[in-house]
Amino acid sequence: MQAPACAPGETSSVNELLYFGTVKPPGGVVSPEEWGSFLATVVTPRFRQGLSVWQASGQWQSADGSLTRENSYVLNLLHADSAEAEVAIKAIMVEYRVRFHQEAVLRVKSPACVSF
């Protein structure tokens, strides 16, 4: 990913949005307690510097062509463009798919400039 031209005082970073569906096949949903545990034990240890989470609702087309409407959680992470962060993001996605029997976790990765 090409780093943006940041202004003086800004740091080149990566902005990640991860979308986690909550419908668990063959039935059921990821509960708020399950999500909280996942966030505390899988995400936070890898991104202690901070994160944002919000609930959303949407739809997506699965590999078999069916349309699924479901509630989801969106995780926003802002981090350095590093191999360590890449490994951590992929581990989070894999763990969620395995733990909650998900076909996919949507990832949107964008370059960003950050100032505090």
C-alpha positions as CSV (number, residue, x, y, z in Angstrom):
1,M,0.0,0.0,0.0
2,Q,1.4,3.4,-1.0
3,A,1.8,5.8,2.0
4,P,0.0,9.1,1.6
5,A,2.0,12.4,1.5
6,C,1.4,13.5,5.1
7,A,1.7,17.1,6.2
8,P,4.4,18.2,8.7
9,G,3.4,16.9,12.2
10,E,1.3,14.1,10.8
11,T,2.3,10.4,10.8
12,S,1.7,8.0,7.9
13,S,-0.6,5.2,9.2
14,V,-3.1,2.5,8.1
15,N,-6.8,2.8,8.8
16,E,-8.6,-0.6,9.0
17,L,-12.3,-1.3,9.1
18,L,-13.2,-4.9,9.9
19,Y,-16.8,-6.0,9.6
20,F,-17.9,-9.0,11.7
21,G,-21.3,-10.6,10.9
22,T,-23.3,-12.0,13.9
23,V,-25.4,-14.7,12.3
24,K,-24.0,-18.1,13.3
25,P,-24.9,-21.1,11.1
26,P,-26.9,-23.2,11.4
27,G,-28.8,-20.9,13.7
28,G,-28.2,-18.3,16.4
29,V,-26.2,-15.1,16.7
30,V,-23.0,-13.9,18.3
31,S,-24.2,-12.5,21.6
32,P,-23.0,-9.2,23.1
33,E,-21.2,-11.3,25.7
34,E,-19.5,-13.4,23.1
35,W,-18.5,-10.3,21.2
36,G,-17.2,-8.6,24.4
37,S,-15.1,-11.7,25.2
38,F,-13.7,-11.8,21.7
39,L,-12.8,-8.1,21.8
40,A,-11.1,-8.5,25.2
41,T,-9.2,-11.7,24.6
42,V,-8.4,-11.6,20.8
43,V,-8.4,-7.9,19.7
44,T,-7.3,-5.8,22.6
45,P,-4.1,-7.8,23.4
46,R,-3.0,-7.2,19.8
47,F,-4.0,-3.5,19.6
48,R,-3.7,-2.1,23.1
49,Q,-3.0,1.4,21.7
50,G,-6.7,1.8,21.0
51,L,-9.6,0.9,18.8
52,S,-13.2,1.9,18.1
53,V,-16.2,-0.4,17.7
54,W,-19.8,0.2,16.7
55,Q,-22.8,-1.9,15.8
56,A,-24.2,-1.8,12.3
57,S,-26.7,-3.7,10.2
58,G,-26.3,-4.7,6.6
59,Q,-26.3,-7.4,4.0
60,W,-23.9,-9.5,2.0
61,Q,-24.0,-12.2,-0.6
62,S,-22.4,-15.5,0.5
63,A,-20.4,-17.8,-1.7
64,D,-23.5,-19.9,-2.5
65,G,-25.3,-16.7,-3.8
66,S,-27.7,-16.3,-1.0
67,L,-28.3,-12.9,0.4
68,T,-27.9,-12.6,4.2
69,R,-29.2,-9.6,6.2
70,E,-27.6,-9.4,9.6
71,N,-26.4,-7.2,12.4
72,S,-22.7,-6.8,12.6
73,Y,-19.9,-5.2,14.6
74,V,-17.5,-2.8,12.9
75,L,-14.0,-2.6,14.3
76,N,-11.8,0.5,13.4
77,L,-8.1,0.2,14.0
78,L,-5.5,2.8,13.2
79,H,-1.9,1.5,13.2
80,A,1.5,1.7,11.7
81,D,2.0,0.0,8.3
82,S,4.0,-3.0,9.6
83,A,4.4,-6.7,9.2
84,E,3.5,-7.1,12.9
85,A,0.1,-5.3,12.4
86,E,-0.6,-7.3,9.3
87,V,-0.1,-10.6,11.1
88,A,-2.3,-9.4,14.0
89,I,-5.1,-8.3,11.7
90,K,-5.1,-11.7,9.9
91,A,-5.1,-13.6,13.2
92,I,-8.1,-11.6,14.4
93,M,-10.0,-12.4,11.2
94,V,-9.1,-16.1,11.3
95,E,-10.0,-16.4,14.9
96,Y,-13.5,-14.8,14.4
97,R,-14.3,-17.0,11.4
98,V,-13.3,-20.2,13.3
99,R,-14.8,-19.3,16.7
100,F,-18.2,-18.2,15.2
101,H,-18.3,-20.3,12.1
102,Q,-18.2,-17.4,9.7
103,E,-17.6,-17.6,6.0
104,A,-15.8,-14.2,5.9
105,V,-14.8,-11.1,7.7
106,L,-14.8,-8.0,5.5
107,R,-11.6,-5.9,5.6
108,V,-11.2,-2.4,4.3
109,K,-7.6,-1.1,4.5
110,S,-6.8,2.5,3.7
111,P,-3.7,4.8,4.0
112,A,-4.1,7.6,6.5
113,C,-2.3,10.6,8.0
114,V,-2.6,11.0,11.7
115,S,-2.0,13.9,14.1
116,F,-2.6,14.1,17.8
